[in-house]
Amino acid sequence: MKIHEFEKGLSDRVAIITGAAIGNGRAFCERLAEEGAKIVIADIADASETVEAVRAIGGEAIALTVDCSDQISVAEMVKTVMDMYGRIDILVHNVGMYDEEPFELISFNQWKKMLDINLNSMFLVVQAVLPFMKQDSFGRIIMMSSNTVWLGTPYLTHYATAKMGVIGFTRSLAAEVGRYGITVNAISVGLTATQRPINEKRATSGTILQHILPEQAIRRADEPEDIANVVAFLSLPASGIITGQTINVDGGAARH
Ligand SMILES: NC(=O)c1ccc[n+]([C@@H]2O[C@H](COP(=O)([O-])OP(=O)(O)OC[C@H]3O[C@@H](n4cnc5c(N)ncnc54)[C@H](O)[C@@H]3O)[C@@H](O)[C@H]2O)c1
C-alpha cells in the first residue's frame, strides 16, 4: 500500500472511549470526533457534558452509563453499540483510578480496588469488543499507562503495579491479534493538567509535582490535547504498522 492510498481520517468509524465524562477522556472524544469518528462514551458517571462538547464541534456522540469493572454492565454496553452501529473500530480504554499512599498504609481493599478499576476493567472491555474487531479485520485498541512506572515515584506501589500490568497486557495481546488487522498500544501518560488534588489532606500530597516536573525536559504538565493527538494518530489506519508499543507522552520525564 502506498502512503497516498491510506484512508484519511476516521469517517464512519465507531470509537468507544471509556472514562470520558471528564478529564483526558473528554479531549479524546473531541479529537476523534474531529477525525470523523462516531463517539460512544462509556462512563459510570454522567457524561452529558462530553456529549455536548462533541456535538458543539459538529461531531456525533452518545453516552452510556457503564461500570467497566462489571462484566454484565460491559456486555450490555457492547450489545447496545453493536445494535446501534453494527461495528466497533476503536477502543480507547481510559478508565483509571489514581491514589497516593505509603506502601505500609495500603489496605488490602485499596490494593484490590486499584487493580479492579485499572486492570480488571481493561480485561473486561477489551475481551468484549475484540470479536467485533476481528470480524471486520480492523481494530485499534489504546490503553492508558503512566510514566510513574518508569520513574519509580513513591507512594504509588498499587497504582504503578496496575499501570505496569497495562504494558504487559499490551505487548502480549498485540502479538495475538495483529494477524486480524488489530493494533494494541499504550500511552504512558505524564503529569496531566487534569489531575485534581484528590489527596489534599495527606502527607504525601504534591508528591507527583515534586518528583516529576523537575525531571521533565519540557517543564510543563501534559495538556489533555497532547495525549489526544497521540490517541488520534494511533487510531488512524495510517498507524497500522505500530503495535505492542508504549509511547511516553510526558515531556521527556521518562527519558533516562
Ligand atoms: N491525569 C494524569 O495526570 C494521569 C497521569 C498518568 C496516567 N493517567 C491515566 O489516564 C487515564 C485518565 O486520567 P484522568 O486524570 O483523565 O482520569 P479522571 O479520574 O479525571 O477520569 C476517570 C474517568 O473514569 C470514570 N470511571 C472511573 N471508574 C469507572 C468505572 N468503573 N467504569 C466506568 N467509568 C469509570 C470516572 O467517572 C471518570 O470520568 C487514567 O487511566 C489515568 O490513570 C492520568
PDBQT file of the ligand as one rigid body, heavy atoms in Angstrom, charges set to zero:
ROOT
HETATM    1  N1  LIG A 301      -4.209  12.793  34.838  1.00  0.00    +0.000 N 
HETATM    2  C1  LIG A 301      -2.949  12.360  34.950  1.00  0.00    +0.000 C 
HETATM    3  O1  LIG A 301      -2.014  13.099  35.370  1.00  0.00    +0.000 OA
HETATM    4  C2  LIG A 301      -2.607  10.964  34.513  1.00  0.00    +0.000 A 
HETATM    5  C3  LIG A 301      -1.257  10.568  34.542  1.00  0.00    +0.000 A 
HETATM    6  C4  LIG A 301      -0.942   9.262  34.152  1.00  0.00    +0.000 A 
HETATM    7  C5  LIG A 301      -1.934   8.399  33.735  1.00  0.00    +0.000 A 
HETATM    8  N2  LIG A 301      -3.233   8.824  33.731  1.00  0.00    +0.000 N 
HETATM    9  C6  LIG A 301      -4.245   7.859  33.314  1.00  0.00    +0.000 C 
HETATM   10  O2  LIG A 301      -5.055   8.429  32.297  1.00  0.00    +0.000 OA
HETATM   11  C7  LIG A 301      -6.407   7.982  32.453  1.00  0.00    +0.000 C 
HETATM   12  C8  LIG A 301      -7.341   9.181  32.596  1.00  0.00    +0.000 C 
HETATM   13  O3  LIG A 301      -6.892  10.018  33.624  1.00  0.00    +0.000 OA
HETATM   14  P1  LIG A 301      -7.774  11.238  34.127  1.00  0.00    +0.000 P 
HETATM   15  O4  LIG A 301      -6.925  12.026  35.058  1.00  0.00    +0.000 OA
HETATM   16  O5  LIG A 301      -8.433  11.906  32.971  1.00  0.00    +0.000 OA
HETATM   17  O6  LIG A 301      -8.866  10.439  34.987  1.00  0.00    +0.000 OA
HETATM   18  P2  LIG A 301     -10.147  11.014  35.771  1.00  0.00    +0.000 P 
HETATM   19  O7  LIG A 301     -10.072  10.438  37.145  1.00  0.00    +0.000 OA
HETATM   20  O8  LIG A 301     -10.228  12.500  35.604  1.00  0.00    +0.000 OA
HETATM   21  O9  LIG A 301     -11.332  10.337  34.962  1.00  0.00    +0.000 OA
HETATM   22  C9  LIG A 301     -11.562   8.968  35.046  1.00  0.00    +0.000 C 
HETATM   23  C10 LIG A 301     -12.948   8.689  34.484  1.00  0.00    +0.000 C 
HETATM   24  O10 LIG A 301     -13.184   7.295  34.636  1.00  0.00    +0.000 OA
HETATM   25  C11 LIG A 301     -14.502   7.128  35.114  1.00  0.00    +0.000 C 
HETATM   26  N3  LIG A 301     -14.573   5.847  35.819  1.00  0.00    +0.000 N 
HETATM   27  C12 LIG A 301     -13.959   5.507  36.976  1.00  0.00    +0.000 A 
HETATM   28  N4  LIG A 301     -14.259   4.249  37.306  1.00  0.00    +0.000 NA
HETATM   29  C13 LIG A 301     -15.072   3.778  36.328  1.00  0.00    +0.000 A 
HETATM   30  C14 LIG A 301     -15.710   2.538  36.083  1.00  0.00    +0.000 A 
HETATM   31  N5  LIG A 301     -15.578   1.507  36.930  1.00  0.00    +0.000 N 
HETATM   32  N6  LIG A 301     -16.462   2.394  34.971  1.00  0.00    +0.000 NA
HETATM   33  C15 LIG A 301     -16.610   3.433  34.105  1.00  0.00    +0.000 A 
HETATM   34  N7  LIG A 301     -16.047   4.635  34.290  1.00  0.00    +0.000 NA
HETATM   35  C16 LIG A 301     -15.274   4.804  35.379  1.00  0.00    +0.000 A 
HETATM   36  C17 LIG A 301     -14.762   8.320  36.002  1.00  0.00    +0.000 C 
HETATM   37  O11 LIG A 301     -16.157   8.549  36.191  1.00  0.00    +0.000 OA
HETATM   38  C18 LIG A 301     -14.079   9.434  35.210  1.00  0.00    +0.000 C 
HETATM   39  O12 LIG A 301     -14.952  10.026  34.265  1.00  0.00    +0.000 OA
HETATM   40  C19 LIG A 301      -6.422   7.071  33.670  1.00  0.00    +0.000 C 
HETATM   41  O13 LIG A 301      -6.284   5.741  33.252  1.00  0.00    +0.000 OA
HETATM   42  C20 LIG A 301      -5.197   7.524  34.443  1.00  0.00    +0.000 C 
HETATM   43  O14 LIG A 301      -4.688   6.531  35.292  1.00  0.00    +0.000 OA
HETATM   44  C21 LIG A 301      -3.579  10.083  34.107  1.00  0.00    +0.000 A 
ENDROOT
TORSDOF 0
